[in-house]
Structure formats: C-alpha cells, structure tokens
C-alpha cells in the first residue's frame, strides 16, 4: 500500500470498523465462520482481496471449509453478482449492494456508500501487513469511524486489542 493509499476517500459514514489481527489462524480458517454469521444476519457482503491468486484460494476455501455448512458466494465476473450474498472481488464494486465490506488486501481505499460495517482482517505476523493495517487504522480514526480491535490470543480465541 502506497503512502497515499487512503487519500481517495471522502468522509463517508461507517457505523463500525472491526479490525481483526490474525496471529494463530489464517484468513481461510477465520473468514468462513465470520461470513456465516453475517449471511445468517441477512446482510450482503463484499470481500475485497487485490491478489487474484488469493481470491481463487479463498473461493475454494469457502466451498470446502466444512462438510456440514454451505456458504453461498460468487466471484466478480462469474455472473449473477447481484444475487450473491457474499461476493469476492479484487476491488470495490457495488454489484451485490453490500452492507458489510471485508478488507483482506487492497492497494487503496475508496468511498463506498451504503456500507454499515467495515471488517479489516490482516496477518499480524507479517510486518508489511501490520504497517498497511496501521495506516488504514489511522485513516479510520481521521474519519471519526468507531473502531473495535480484536486479536487472537495464545489459544486462537479472540480478545480485545488496544
């Protein structure tokens, strides 16, 4: 993420920003359960990951993470984007009218009207990811958005982070 990554955003209302610091488990292990809860709550979600290879892996994970669960989702370009409760994309799109935005990796932040919750998830063991997340957190602060921070404890359970 470049120095000016967060300069393209106008001040837009976001009700809540939840920041998840992953230290024990990967995105592929954590995200499906979070998405299940969001979908059960009736909210459409856009998952943004700039790396096409990571998007393909995530797509496969969402189909195979459990033999007892089904998480309906699609990828941008597959068709039927408007009907997807969870849409995976390499950039911001309004195709499925999301109320929740999950940021996994991106090169810049963009204005996104209509989003009620912003989830920022990153690998806290990767110094570059930590630096990028810190820049995003500072930006959220300058926007006046409410931030809730979570980190995985020694056993992988979630605890409030400072």
Kinemage of the C-alpha trace (Angstrom):
@kinemage 1
@onewidth
@group {chain A} dominant
@subgroup {mainchain}
@vectorlist {calphas} color= white
{ca unk a 1} P 0.000 0.000 0.000
{ca unk a 2} L 1.492 3.324 -1.017
{ca unk a 3} L 1.845 6.388 1.151
{ca unk a 4} L -1.288 7.970 -0.295
{ca unk a 5} L -3.432 4.847 -0.036
{ca unk a 6} L -6.147 6.454 1.999
{ca unk a 7} L -6.387 9.843 0.348
{ca unk a 8} L -9.059 8.918 -2.201
{ca unk a 9} L -11.818 8.535 0.352
{ca unk a 10} L -14.269 11.262 1.121
{ca unk a 11} L -15.669 11.314 4.618
{ca unk a 12} L -18.470 8.766 4.497
{ca unk a 13} L -20.493 7.407 7.406
{ca unk a 14} L -19.466 3.943 8.566
{ca unk a 15} L -21.244 2.646 11.615
{ca unk a 16} L -18.495 0.306 12.753
{ca unk a 17} L -14.987 -0.791 11.778
{ca unk a 18} L -13.898 -4.152 13.203
{ca unk a 19} L -10.169 -4.827 12.951
{ca unk a 20} L -9.072 -8.463 13.276
{ca unk a 21} L -5.391 -9.201 13.914
{ca unk a 22} L -4.691 -12.806 12.894
{ca unk a 23} L -1.807 -14.443 14.763
{ca unk a 24} L -2.769 -18.122 15.080
{ca unk a 25} L -5.101 -18.900 12.198
{ca unk a 26} L -5.203 -17.919 8.533
{ca unk a 27} L -7.881 -15.872 6.814
{ca unk a 28} L -9.153 -19.112 5.271
{ca unk a 29} L -9.689 -20.574 8.731
{ca unk a 30} L -11.330 -17.482 10.265
{ca unk a 31} L -13.296 -15.792 7.488
{ca unk a 32} L -15.819 -18.563 6.654
{ca unk a 33} L -17.257 -18.568 10.192
{ca unk a 34} L -17.495 -14.776 10.231
{ca unk a 35} L -19.225 -14.794 6.834
{ca unk a 36} L -21.670 -17.448 8.063
{ca unk a 37} L -22.750 -15.129 10.876
{ca unk a 38} L -23.101 -12.172 8.528
{ca unk a 39} L -25.165 -14.147 5.995
{ca unk a 40} L -27.380 -15.576 8.754
{ca unk a 41} L -27.961 -11.967 9.824
{ca unk a 42} L -29.290 -11.233 6.334
{ca unk a 43} L -26.539 -8.856 5.272
{ca unk a 44} L -24.830 -8.902 1.894
{ca unk a 45} L -21.052 -8.783 1.960
{ca unk a 46} L -18.277 -7.760 -0.392
{ca unk a 47} L -14.878 -9.347 0.275
{ca unk a 48} L -12.014 -7.357 -1.293
{ca unk a 49} L -8.656 -9.021 -1.934
{ca unk a 50} L -6.382 -7.458 -4.557
{ca unk a 51} L -4.359 -10.633 -5.203
{ca unk a 52} L -6.131 -12.802 -7.844
{ca unk a 53} L -4.383 -15.971 -6.612
{ca unk a 54} L -5.513 -15.298 -3.032
{ca unk a 55} L -9.072 -14.735 -4.308
{ca unk a 56} L -9.035 -18.124 -6.049
{ca unk a 57} L -7.795 -19.830 -2.891
{ca unk a 58} L -10.468 -18.072 -0.814
{ca unk a 59} L -13.175 -19.092 -3.303
{ca unk a 60} L -12.118 -22.741 -2.982
{ca unk a 61} L -11.921 -22.481 0.814
{ca unk a 62} L -15.467 -21.103 1.006
{ca unk a 63} L -16.741 -24.130 -0.941
{ca unk a 64} L -14.756 -26.707 1.055
{ca unk a 65} L -14.215 -25.408 4.618
{ca unk a 66} L -16.932 -27.621 6.102
{ca unk a 67} L -18.872 -30.708 5.115
{ca unk a 68} L -21.741 -29.528 7.347
{ca unk a 69} L -22.160 -25.974 6.111
{ca unk a 70} L -22.907 -24.141 2.879
{ca unk a 71} L -21.849 -20.569 2.315
{ca unk a 72} L -23.402 -19.160 -0.868
{ca unk a 73} L -20.978 -16.874 -2.642
{ca unk a 74} L -19.571 -15.946 -6.009
{ca unk a 75} L -16.677 -14.117 -7.629
{ca unk a 76} L -16.817 -10.932 -9.652
{ca unk a 77} L -17.071 -11.950 -13.288
{ca unk a 78} L -18.845 -15.269 -12.646
{ca unk a 79} L -22.250 -13.766 -13.408
{ca unk a 80} L -25.218 -13.322 -11.053
{ca unk a 81} L -23.195 -10.896 -8.910
{ca unk a 82} L -26.335 -9.011 -7.872
{ca unk a 83} L -27.790 -12.155 -6.275
{ca unk a 84} L -24.696 -13.150 -4.304
{ca unk a 85} L -24.943 -12.760 -0.520
{ca unk a 86} L -21.130 -12.869 -0.479
{ca unk a 87} L -19.172 -11.528 -3.430
{ca unk a 88} L -15.403 -11.884 -3.785
{ca unk a 89} L -13.682 -9.171 -5.805
{ca unk a 90} L -10.233 -7.665 -6.407
{ca unk a 91} L -11.601 -4.139 -5.931
{ca unk a 92} L -14.621 -2.268 -4.654
{ca unk a 93} L -17.866 -2.902 -6.549
{ca unk a 94} L -21.494 -2.303 -5.650
{ca unk a 95} L -22.746 -5.303 -7.658
{ca unk a 96} L -24.415 -7.103 -4.736
{ca unk a 97} L -25.371 -3.964 -2.761
{ca unk a 98} L -23.247 -4.923 0.259
{ca unk a 99} L -23.904 -3.704 3.778
{ca unk a 100} L -20.680 -5.310 5.053
{ca unk a 101} L -17.261 -4.787 3.499
{ca unk a 102} L -14.425 -7.189 4.350
{ca unk a 103} L -10.980 -5.830 3.507
{ca unk a 104} L -8.303 -8.521 3.185
{ca unk a 105} L -5.848 -6.878 0.843
{ca unk a 106} L -6.050 -3.788 -1.286
{ca unk a 107} L -3.876 -1.096 -2.726
{ca unk a 108} L -6.154 1.829 -1.910
{ca unk a 109} L -9.342 2.603 -0.052
{ca unk a 110} L -12.306 4.020 -1.921
{ca unk a 111} L -15.594 5.648 -0.994
{ca unk a 112} L -18.302 3.071 -0.535
{ca unk a 113} L -21.759 4.442 0.280
{ca unk a 114} L -24.328 2.180 1.911
{ca unk a 115} L -21.847 0.044 3.842
{ca unk a 116} L -22.795 -0.259 7.516
{ca unk a 117} L -19.900 -2.350 8.760
{ca unk a 118} L -16.274 -2.444 7.657
{ca unk a 119} L -14.186 -5.513 8.596
{ca unk a 120} L -10.407 -5.179 8.254
{ca unk a 121} L -8.613 -8.514 8.649
{ca unk a 122} L -4.834 -8.936 8.418
{ca unk a 123} L -1.958 -11.272 9.259
{ca unk a 124} L -0.396 -9.724 12.370
{ca unk a 125} L 2.731 -11.869 11.929
{ca unk a 126} L 3.572 -10.133 8.618
{ca unk a 127} L 5.369 -6.788 9.224
{ca unk a 128} L 4.210 -5.323 5.899
{ca unk a 129} L 0.577 -6.282 6.600
{ca unk a 130} L 0.860 -4.727 10.060
{ca unk a 131} L 2.235 -1.492 8.576
{ca unk a 132} L -0.542 -1.328 5.978
{ca unk a 133} L -3.197 -2.056 8.615
{ca unk a 134} L -1.764 0.670 10.829
{ca unk a 135} L -2.136 3.188 8.010
{ca unk a 136} L -5.721 2.095 7.432
{ca unk a 137} L -6.494 2.317 11.176
{ca unk a 138} L -5.100 5.847 11.276
{ca unk a 139} L -7.282 6.743 8.335
{ca unk a 140} L -10.386 5.297 10.042
{ca unk a 141} L -9.532 7.420 13.070
{ca unk a 142} L -9.237 10.614 10.997
{ca unk a 143} L -12.658 9.842 9.531
{ca unk a 144} L -14.115 9.555 13.028
{ca unk a 145} L -15.240 5.966 12.486
{ca unk a 146} L -15.806 3.795 15.553
{ca unk a 147} L -13.136 1.080 15.723
{ca unk a 148} L -13.260 -2.229 17.558
{ca unk a 149} L -9.992 -4.161 17.617
{ca unk a 150} L -9.634 -7.906 18.100
{ca unk a 151} L -6.579 -10.121 18.186
{ca unk a 152} L -6.121 -13.828 18.520
{ca unk a 153} L -4.818 -14.859 21.917
{ca unk a 154} L -2.389 -17.690 22.651
{ca unk a 155} L -5.076 -20.321 22.041
{ca unk a 156} L -6.512 -18.591 18.977
{ca unk a 157} L -9.544 -17.204 20.820
{ca unk a 158} L -10.486 -13.562 20.243
{ca unk a 159} L -9.635 -10.899 22.794
{ca unk a 160} L -9.952 -7.136 22.740
{ca unk a 161} L -6.844 -5.421 21.412
{ca unk a 162} L -5.631 -1.965 22.462
